[in-house]
Amino acid sequence: ARVLTLPAGKRQVILRNATTGGHALDVGYATGSRATIPPGSAIIVQADGTNCLALGASIEIGFYIPGTMLAGQRLAGFLLTRRVALPAGLAGSRAALEVAPISAATFSLQRNGSGIASLTFAAGATTASFSLLAEATLEAGDRLTLIAPSPADPSLADLYLTLRGRPV
């Protein structure tokens, strides 16, 4: 990462990371929290004199799937309009069920028909754990599809899912 240390004072600025070599830009004061700007991104940075916060530095894709689901059913789809990076482990993403499964249930997240990640609900659990081994960069035009567990769990119902990524 390339480091940019701000002079004292409050400010709100738009910073564009035009560094070469794929370096992130690490912005902040000598102490306090810092903001990270991915390569090729332009982000609004709000600085209060101690801490920096990147505004609009994430993209969230949300789904709500009501009711029960069939085995292997295509539940939802999303067509991307820009490049998005999903972090390893889908850090920052959340999934919840209104009705927990009787046994473990794993949903598949596909990009253009191929599995890239999964979310698993343990037996009796209403929150999921996520699996994505390494950061995945999705391109404009890619299709994200959510696939129901197979075999189907007759009790599992009402899925809420928010995937969090960042623009690249």
Order of alpha helices (4+ residues) and beta strands (2+ residues): beta-beta-beta-beta-beta-beta-beta-beta-beta-beta-beta-beta-beta-beta-beta-beta
